Amino acid sequence: VKQCLLNLMSNANKFTSQGKVSLTVERDADASVVFHVSDTGLGMTQEQLARLFQAFTQADASTTKRFGGTGLGLAITRHFCAALGGDISVESTLGAGSTFTIRLPDRQEPLAAKKPAEPTSSRSLPTILVVDDDATARDLLTRTLENKGYHVVAARHGLEALALARQHRQNAITLDVMMPQLDGWSVLRQLKEDDELRNIPVIMVTILNERALAIPLGAAELLTKPIDRQRLTALMTQYCGASSETTVLIIEDDSATRELLCRCVSGAGYKAETAINGRDGLDWIAENPAPDLILLDLMMPNLDGFGFLRELRKRRAYDHLPVIIVTAKDLSEEDIRKLKEFMADIITKDHDYLEELVTIMRQCLNPSAADAVQAH
């Protein structure tokens, strides 16, 4: 709920240069809790409203250049609302503003999870949690992974998966999307909201190629059925070698983008730390052990990305600390030259930048395993 409201309030504030933004909450006749986020901003046409909740889409093509953003926020918000048993709707008048309405049930009845039996396999092996309601698919994944030397714990549905995840320490999870009671997206959401579980790499398994949705929601990767066994093995080699003690520092002033990057980092099995601008980032580095990697926005108040890099590279201990620039800024040749001098990789915030970011993070933090995954 918090992330849904943050996304809506952030958008409303972004597109309202004058006027006001308001949040109201009420309980309606059928005991639902209703949130209204209203603004007096740009507003939208009916044509723009029709494509508003599509991933990587914003109301107007010029919006990205003017305001930045990925166009993912509303698609993710709609998914979260559905996972909570609710829905989201919008009313808008061009030039007069918009009102987004989230309607959620007052409470969700808890479903009792069957207490899982303690597995008898060796605990010295890397452990994979396999989650699939289809017995054939579950057994196939289990045999494949056991033949490669992994200890497998299997769950038949989402509730059992959450119970097992909390009972055991998995190195990775394979998670089917289409399941009864609690689907894979809902399980993924709960895993990423749990501080003790959020850094476990989760590989979504589904018939459809929904990687563009899976990565922003915090999944490490997505495999389509039928499963490519070589790619599965390569992914397990990579993620079972990833350490949750590997730290990635995210320096980004926009809260929605910062949360999105945190999900990508934790989804890959790394520990995410955050700073809200360059000065805050330098303070974090001064007070903590050096991170293994930095994700850096360029356009920030107090101290921008260029200033941060200039100060960082003055400190001999951080000469070769890897930095990935993640920016929506149109870079000039001079900008690119400066960034290359600071030994920084550059990713532009376009429609598929999160997928590229995951790949480059892997190459920086675990190059041999990343090469194995790319080969498949």
C-alpha positions in Angstrom: 0.0 0.0 0.0 2.8 2.3 0.9 4.5 1.8 -2.5 1.2 2.4 -4.4 0.6 5.7 -2.6 4.2 6.8 -3.0 4.0 6.2 -6.8 0.8 8.1 -7.2 1.8 11.0 -5.0 5.2 11.2 -6.7 3.5 11.3 -10.2 0.9 13.9 -9.0 3.6 16.2 -7.6 5.7 15.8 -10.7 3.0 16.8 -13.1 1.5 19.7 -11.0 3.6 22.8 -11.4 0.9 25.0 -9.9 -2.1 24.2 -7.7 -2.4 21.4 -5.2 -2.1 17.6 -4.7 -4.3 15.9 -2.1 -4.6 12.5 -0.5 -7.9 11.4 1.0 -8.9 8.1 2.7 -12.5 6.9 3.3 -14.4 3.7 4.1 -17.2 3.0 1.7 -20.5 1.0 2.1 -19.0 -2.4 1.3 -16.2 -2.0 4.0 -13.5 -1.3 1.4 -10.8 1.3 2.2 -10.7 3.9 -0.6 -7.7 6.2 -1.3 -8.0 9.2 -3.6 -4.9 10.9 -5.0 -6.0 14.1 -6.8 -4.0 16.9 -8.5 -4.7 20.1 -10.5 -2.0 19.3 -13.0 -1.8 18.6 -16.7 -4.6 16.1 -17.0 -5.0 13.6 -19.8 -7.1 12.8 -22.9 -9.2 9.7 -23.3 -6.6 8.3 -25.6 -3.8 8.8 -23.1 -6.0 7.2 -20.3 -6.5 4.1 -22.5 -2.7 3.2 -22.4 -1.9 4.7 -19.0 -1.3 1.4 -17.1 0.8 -0.3 -19.7 4.4 -0.9 -18.7 7.0 1.6 -20.0 4.3 3.9 -21.2 3.7 7.5 -20.1 0.8 9.7 -21.0 2.7 11.7 -23.6 5.9 10.9 -25.5 7.4 14.2 -24.4 6.8 13.4 -20.7 10.0 11.3 -20.3 12.2 14.1 -21.6 10.5 16.8 -19.5 10.1 14.9 -16.3 12.2 11.7 -16.5 10.9 8.3 -15.2 10.5 4.8 -16.6 6.8 4.7 -17.2 6.7 1.6 -14.9 5.2 3.1 -11.8 1.5 2.9 -12.7 1.9 -0.7 -14.1 3.5 -1.8 -10.9 0.9 0.0 -8.8 -1.9 -1.7 -10.7 -0.3 -5.1 -10.1 0.2 -4.4 -6.3 -3.5 -3.4 -6.0 -4.6 -6.6 -7.7 -2.2 -8.6 -5.5 -3.9 -7.0 -2.4 -7.4 -8.0 -3.7 -8.2 -4.5 -4.9 -8.2 -2.3 -8.0 -7.1 1.2 -9.3 -9.0 3.6 -11.5 -8.5 7.1 -12.8 -10.6 10.1 -13.9 -9.0 13.0 -15.7 -9.7 16.2 -17.6 -7.1 17.6 -19.9 -5.8 20.8 -18.4 -7.7 20.4 -15.1 -6.0 17.5 -13.4 -6.5 13.9 -12.5 -7.8 11.7 -9.6 -6.5 8.2 -9.1 -8.6 5.9 -6.9 -7.3 2.8 -5.1 -10.0 0.5 -3.6 -8.8 -2.3 -1.2 -10.6 -4.8 1.0 -10.5 -3.8 4.7 -8.8 -7.1 5.6 -7.7 -10.3 4.0 -8.6 -13.5 5.7 -5.4 -15.4 6.6 -5.0 -18.9 5.1 -3.3 -21.4 7.3 -0.2 -22.9 5.8 0.6 -26.5 6.3 3.7 -26.9 8.4 6.3 -28.4 6.1 8.3 -31.5 7.0 12.0 -31.1 7.8 14.0 -32.2 4.7 16.5 -34.9 5.2 19.0 -33.9 2.4 22.5 -32.7 3.3 22.5 -29.1 4.6 26.0 -28.6 3.4 24.8 -28.3 -0.2 23.5 -25.0 -1.7 19.7 -25.1 -1.1 17.1 -24.2 -3.8 13.4 -23.7 -3.0 11.3 -24.9 -6.0 7.8 -23.6 -6.1 5.2 -25.0 -8.6 1.7 -26.3 -8.2 2.2 -28.7 -11.2 3.7 -31.9 -9.9 5.4 -32.8 -13.2 7.1 -29.4 -13.6 8.1 -29.4 -9.9 9.6 -32.9 -10.1 11.5 -32.1 -13.3 13.1 -29.0 -11.8 13.9 -30.9 -8.6 15.6 -33.7 -10.5 17.5 -31.3 -12.7 18.9 -29.3 -9.7 19.6 -32.4 -7.6 21.6 -33.9 -10.5 23.7 -30.7 -10.5 24.5 -31.1 -6.8 21.9 -28.8 -5.1 19.7 -29.6 -2.2 16.1 -28.9 -3.2 13.1 -28.0 -1.0 9.8 -28.2 -2.9 6.6 -26.2 -2.3 3.2 -27.0 -3.9 1.7 -23.5 -3.6 2.5 -19.9 -2.5 1.6 -20.3 1.1 3.8 -23.3 1.6 6.6 -21.5 -0.2 6.5 -18.6 2.2 6.5 -21.0 5.2 9.5 -22.9 3.8 11.3 -19.7 2.9 11.1 -18.5 6.5 12.0 -21.9 7.9 15.1 -22.6 5.8 17.9 -20.5 4.4 17.7 -20.9 0.6 20.5 -19.7 -1.8 17.8 -19.1 -4.5 14.1 -19.7 -5.3 12.4 -20.8 -8.5 8.9 -19.5 -8.5 6.0 -20.4 -10.8 3.7 -17.5 -11.6 0.3 -19.3 -12.2 -0.7 -20.9 -8.9 -3.9 -21.1 -6.9 -4.5 -19.4 -3.6 -1.5 -17.1 -4.0 0.1 -16.5 -7.4 3.8 -16.1 -8.0 3.7 -12.3 -8.2 2.0 -12.1 -4.8 4.6 -14.4 -3.3 7.4 -12.3 -4.8 5.9 -9.2 -3.3 5.8 -10.7 0.2 9.4 -12.0 -0.1 10.7 -8.6 -1.1 8.8 -6.9 1.8 10.4 -9.2 4.3 13.8 -7.9 5.6 15.1 -11.4 6.2 14.1 -12.8 2.8 14.4 -9.9 0.4 17.9 -10.6 -0.7 17.2 -14.2 -1.8 17.4 -14.3 -5.6 14.1 -15.3 -7.0 13.8 -16.7 -10.6 10.3 -16.4 -11.9 9.1 -19.4 -14.1 6.2 -18.8 -16.5 4.8 -19.5 -20.0 4.9 -15.8 -21.0 8.0 -13.7 -21.3 7.2 -11.1 -18.7 10.8 -10.2 -17.8 10.1 -6.5 -18.2 7.7 -6.8 -15.3 9.6 -9.3 -13.2 12.9 -7.4 -12.9 11.3 -4.1 -11.6 9.3 -6.1 -9.1 12.5 -7.6 -7.6 13.0 -10.9 -9.4 16.6 -11.8 -10.3 15.6 -13.4 -13.6 12.7 -14.9 -15.5 12.7 -18.3 -17.3 10.0 -19.3 -19.8 8.5 -22.8 -20.0 9.7 -25.2 -21.3 12.8 -24.6 -19.1 16.2 -24.4 -20.8 18.1 -26.6 -18.4 21.5 -25.2 -19.3 20.4 -21.7 -18.6 18.8 -22.8 -15.4 22.1 -24.4 -14.3 24.1 -21.3 -15.3 21.7 -19.0 -13.3 22.1 -21.2 -10.2 25.9 -21.2 -10.5 25.7 -17.4 -10.6 23.2 -16.8 -7.8 24.4 -19.4 -5.4 27.8 -17.7 -5.6 26.3 -14.3 -5.0 26.7 -13.1 -1.4 24.1 -11.1 0.5 27.1 -9.3 2.0 27.9 -7.8 -1.3 26.8 -4.2 -1.0 25.5 -1.9 -3.7 25.2 1.8 -2.8 22.3 3.5 -4.7 22.6 7.3 -4.9 19.4 8.7 -6.3 17.2 11.6 -5.2 13.9 10.4 -6.7 12.2 8.1 -4.1 10.2 6.0 -6.7 13.4 5.3 -8.8 15.4 4.6 -5.6 12.9 2.0 -4.5 12.9 0.4 -8.0 16.7 0.2 -8.0 16.6 -1.3 -4.5 14.3 -4.1 -5.8 16.7 -4.8 -8.7 19.7 -5.0 -6.4 18.1 -7.1 -3.7 16.5 -9.3 -6.4 20.0 -10.1 -7.7 20.9 -11.3 -4.2 22.9 -8.2 -3.1 22.5 -5.9 -0.2 21.1 -2.5 -1.1 22.1 0.7 0.7 20.8 4.2 -0.3 21.7 7.8 -0.3 19.5 10.7 -1.5 22.2 12.9 -3.2 26.0 13.1 -3.8 26.8 14.7 -0.4 24.7 12.0 1.4 26.6 9.4 -0.6 30.0 10.7 0.5 28.8 10.8 4.1 27.6 7.2 3.8 31.0 6.0 2.4 32.9 7.9 5.2 30.8 6.2 7.9 30.7 2.6 6.5 32.9 0.0 4.9 33.3 0.6 1.2 30.5 -0.7 -1.0 31.3 -3.2 -3.8 29.5 -1.1 -6.4 27.8 2.3 -6.7 24.7 3.1 -8.8 24.7 6.9 -9.3 22.2 9.3 -10.7 23.6 12.5 -12.2 21.0 15.2 -11.7 20.6 15.7 -7.9 20.5 18.6 -5.5 23.3 19.5 -3.0 25.9 17.6 -4.9 25.3 16.1 -8.4 26.7 12.9 -9.8 29.7 14.7 -11.5 30.6 16.4 -8.2 30.3 13.1 -6.3 32.6 11.3 -8.8 35.1 14.2 -8.6 35.3 13.9 -4.8 35.2 10.1 -4.7 38.2 9.7 -7.1 40.3 12.2 -5.0 40.3 9.5 -2.3 43.0 6.9 -3.2 41.2 4.1 -1.4 38.3 4.4 -3.9 40.3 4.8 -7.1 38.9 1.6 -8.6 35.5 1.3 -6.9 33.1 0.4 -9.8 30.4 3.0 -10.5 27.4 2.7 -12.9 25.8 5.9 -14.0 22.0 5.5 -14.2 20.6 8.7 -15.7 17.8 10.2 -17.9 20.0 13.2 -18.8 20.9 13.7 -22.5 24.6 13.4 -22.3 26.9 15.6 -24.4 30.2 14.4 -25.7 31.9 16.4 -23.0 29.7 14.7 -20.3 30.7 11.3 -21.7 34.3 12.2 -21.8 34.3 13.3 -18.1 32.5 10.2 -17.0 34.9 7.9 -18.8 37.8 9.7 -17.1 36.1 8.8 -13.8 36.0 5.1 -15.0 32.2 4.9 -14.9 29.8 2.8 -16.9 26.7 4.6 -18.3 23.1 3.4 -18.6 20.4 5.7 -19.9 16.9 5.4 -18.3 15.0 4.1 -21.3 12.3 1.5 -21.6 14.5 -1.5 -20.9 17.3 0.0 -18.8 16.7 -2.2 -15.8 17.5 -5.4 -17.7 20.7 -3.8 -19.0 21.5 -2.7 -15.4 21.1 -6.2 -14.0 23.5 -7.6 -16.7 26.2 -4.9 -16.0 25.9 -5.4 -12.2 26.6 -9.1 -12.7 29.6 -8.4 -14.9 31.0 -6.0 -12.3 30.4 -8.2 -9.2 30.6 -11.8 -10.6 32.1 -11.6 -14.1 32.8 -15.4 -14.6 29.2 -16.4 -13.7 27.8 -13.5 -15.8 29.7 -14.8 -18.8 28.2 -18.3 -18.3 24.7 -16.9 -18.2 25.2 -14.8 -21.3 26.5 -17.8 -23.2 23.0 -19.4 -22.7 
